Amino acid sequence: MSKHKKQEAIPKPSLLPSARKLLGTSLLFWFAERKRDLPWRKTKDPYSIWVSEIMLQQTQVATVIPYFERFLKSFPTLDILAAADEQEVLMHWQGLGYYRRARMMHQAAKIILSNHDGIFPREPEALAQLPGLGRYTRNAVLSQAFDYRLPILEANTKRVLARLFGLMQDIDSSSGNKFLWEAAEEILPESDIGAFNQAMMELGSLVCTVSSPKCGSCPLSTICLARQSDLVGNIPVKKKKVVVTQVAELATVLVNGKKILLGKRPAGQRWAGLWEVPHDTPTYDFSELKALRSISKKYVSLMPRKFLEIGRVVHPVTRFKITVRVFLGKVSGRAKSGFYEELAWVAPEEMGGFPKSSPQSKIIAMALKALAGSKT
């Protein structure tokens, strides 16, 4: 007998033709009446829809709207984006987070320009060869731009489908994920696929919410198995709670006169292409001063005699909660680095020209305020 318990197979999702027709009709009618007025819903341009879908990954709609509008104003077409400098692209992304999305979209635009004459590919197989275009993104763009009959699956639609079909299994498990992709395909209507896919996402965002879902106003309530079985509060099945690890870092803001030393993070690293002050997890067998000097020397070969603590910044990264204590130190001499791609002494009025992560923007704002209040 096997030592491993065999996982119970999940039946394939299925709906009666009458239920499928009711679902499509009811959902599209609801969407036409209740959908939000969002800028990417006013176009069939695959490039614009692609930009919106990349921005919306792990980012709230309200946050994305101004970024989307500014981005398309600066990069209105795919070929203009492909020709842009990466630093300019990152500047327009600054504050959205997950900067790898921007870099991969920029790379994909260059490939489309080179290999597809700048025309956004219409074949899922061609899109699959591009960086940053997974199954969801490919299907979302092609269904919205060209009405291709392709299903989508993301956080909101996972929740809707899990409740609709009464899935009592972790939605992020391999079998749960397979079931939900099959369910997403099972419910597709024969036409208006782009609108239908958007309606599913809208329903999850506005009605079939994580907590306090509005089942009384849901257009699918009559065929929802979770509601019929009084299991809405138990579905989707939650995976084990992620343990958050606390991480302490020290950041060294190195100042010469009123200029701050910034380093550009290298390719292949988190926040590649963005600028920052040197920071690291301290070595606890060092004194605080020795740890700060060690970080400064390690990254930029400068070592201030003393540091002044000016504040702290707290930010979460996946399973970590990072608390950065920020210290300011005055230095002179030539900076050099074996880690950063470039170094730059930056005056306060020049800071806007250097793309930075949100935590670094907070650190530097804190430093500029401290410098503005100092006598030298």
C-alpha positions, -999 to 999 in steps of 0.1 A, spaced: 0 0 0 14 34 -9 25 56 20 10 86 2 -27 92 5 -42 94 -30 -59 127 -36 -96 124 -44 -103 133 -80 -125 163 -86 -153 157 -111 -151 178 -143 -172 210 -141 -204 209 -161 -235 229 -166 -268 221 -183 -271 240 -216 -301 259 -201 -280 269 -171 -251 280 -193 -274 301 -214 -290 317 -184 -255 324 -169 -243 342 -200 -274 362 -206 -278 373 -170 -241 381 -165 -239 402 -197 -271 421 -189 -258 428 -154 -224 440 -168 -241 463 -193 -260 479 -165 -234 480 -137 -199 480 -152 -175 507 -141 -164 533 -166 -127 523 -170 -104 538 -197 -92 504 -211 -128 494 -217 -132 521 -243 -108 505 -268 -103 473 -288 -66 481 -293 -46 451 -282 -16 472 -272 -37 494 -248 -55 464 -234 -22 446 -228 -8 476 -209 -39 477 -187 -37 439 -180 0 441 -170 -6 471 -147 -36 454 -131 -16 424 -120 -15 426 -82 -26 462 -83 -59 478 -75 -80 494 -103 -82 528 -87 -44 529 -85 -39 518 -121 -62 544 -138 -38 574 -136 -7 553 -144 -25 538 -174 -35 572 -188 0 587 -182 17 557 -197 -3 558 -229 2 595 -232 39 590 -232 40 557 -251 8 557 -273 19 529 -296 39 497 -293 67 509 -315 72 541 -293 74 519 -262 99 496 -279 121 525 -288 120 541 -253 149 539 -229 143 515 -200 149 542 -175 121 563 -190 98 533 -188 107 526 -152 101 563 -144 65 560 -157 61 528 -136 75 543 -104 51 537 -75 32 508 -92 57 482 -78 66 448 -92 89 465 -117 97 432 -134 63 437 -151 75 469 -168 109 455 -178 93 424 -194 66 444 -212 94 467 -226 113 436 -237 82 421 -253 75 453 -272 110 451 -287 105 415 -297 71 423 -313 87 452 -332 116 430 -344 98 397 -351 62 408 -359 67 441 -377 53 459 -347 19 443 -351 5 427 -319 3 389 -325 -31 374 -327 -20 338 -321 -18 325 -285 12 304 -294 31 335 -306 22 355 -275 34 325 -254 69 332 -266 70 367 -252 81 376 -217 54 384 -192 25 370 -212 12 340 -193 -20 321 -201 -43 346 -183 -28 377 -199 -28 362 -234 -64 351 -232 -75 384 -216 -60 405 -244 -71 383 -273 -107 379 -260 -111 416 -253 -94 429 -285 -106 402 -310 -134 383 -292 -115 351 -293 -132 323 -274 -106 319 -247 -112 316 -209 -95 337 -182 -86 329 -146 -74 354 -120 -81 362 -84 -117 375 -89 -128 349 -114 -113 321 -93 -135 331 -64 -166 334 -85 -161 300 -102 -152 282 -69 -185 294 -54 -205 288 -86 -194 252 -88 -191 246 -51 -154 237 -52 -144 224 -17 -107 223 -25 -77 247 -23 -81 268 -54 -44 272 -57 -36 235 -57 -28 219 -90 -61 200 -91 -81 230 -80 -64 252 -105 -71 227 -133 -107 224 -123 -112 262 -124 -96 266 -158 -120 239 -171 -149 257 -154 -139 290 -170 -140 273 -204 -172 254 -197 -192 286 -190 -180 306 -220 -208 318 -243 -206 316 -281 -201 353 -286 -193 386 -267 -164 367 -251 -144 399 -242 -174 414 -224 -182 381 -207 -146 378 -193 -146 413 -181 -181 408 -165 -167 378 -146 -139 399 -132 -163 427 -124 -186 404 -106 -158 391 -84 -146 427 -77 -180 443 -69 -204 415 -58 -188 381 -52 -162 397 -28 -138 379 -4 -159 390 26 -195 400 29 -204 390 -7 -237 406 -20 -254 374 -30 -288 391 -30 -278 413 -59 -258 386 -78 -271 377 -113 -258 342 -108 -273 335 -74 -300 311 -87 -274 287 -101 -247 292 -75 -240 259 -57 -222 276 -28 -253 297 -21 -277 268 -25 -256 248 0 -251 277 24 -213 275 19 -205 309 5 -185 317 37 -165 285 33 -156 289 -3 -130 295 -17 -111 271 5 -83 290 21 -48 276 19 -26 276 50 -18 310 64 16 323 52 40 329 80 55 364 78 92 367 86 104 399 102 136 413 86 157 442 99 178 462 75 201 493 78 202 519 50 231 543 46 223 577 31 257 590 21 259 628 17 285 651 2 274 686 7 237 685 -3 241 656 -28 231 620 -20 249 590 -35 226 567 -54 234 534 -70 216 517 -100 207 481 -92 221 456 -117 202 433 -141 190 400 -126 185 416 -91 152 426 -75 144 462 -85 168 459 -114 174 493 -131 161 513 -102 182 536 -80 187 534 -43 209 541 -13 231 512 0 212 490 24 216 455 38 208 432 67 232 440 95 258 415 108 248 412 145 283 404 158 292 439 146 284 471 165 258 493 148 284 518 137 306 490 124 277 474 105 268 507 88 304 513 78 306 478 65 275 483 43 288 516 29 322 501 22 307 469 7 285 487 -18 303 520 -26 337 519 -10 331 549 13 331 548 51 317 578 71 331 584 106 297 587 121 260 583 113 228 600 124 196 579 125 168 599 108 139 574 108 126 541 96 106 526 67 85 495 69 74 476 38 61 441 31 77 419 4 59 385 -3 64 366 29 86 392 46 80 424 66 111 445 62 119 473 87 146 496 74 163 519 99 177 549 79 210 566 88 226 596 73 264 599 70 287 626 56 315 615 33 341 628 9 362 611 -17 356 590 -48 329 564 -47 332 531 -66 311 499 -66 315 463 -75 277 458 -71 259 488 -87 258 493 -125 262 530 -120 267 555 -92 255 591 -91 257 621 -67 222 635 -69 211 670 -58 175 673 -44 162 690 -75 175 661 -97 159 633 -77 128 632 -100 150 619 -129 160 587 -111 134 559 -110 132 544 -75 111 518 -56 85 530 -32 105 521 -1 135 540 -15 114 570 -24 103 571 12 139 568 24 152 595 1 123 619 10 132 613 47 168 621 39 160 653 19 138 665 48 167 659 73 191 677 50 168 707 45 166 711 83 204 709 88 227 738 90 251 725 64 
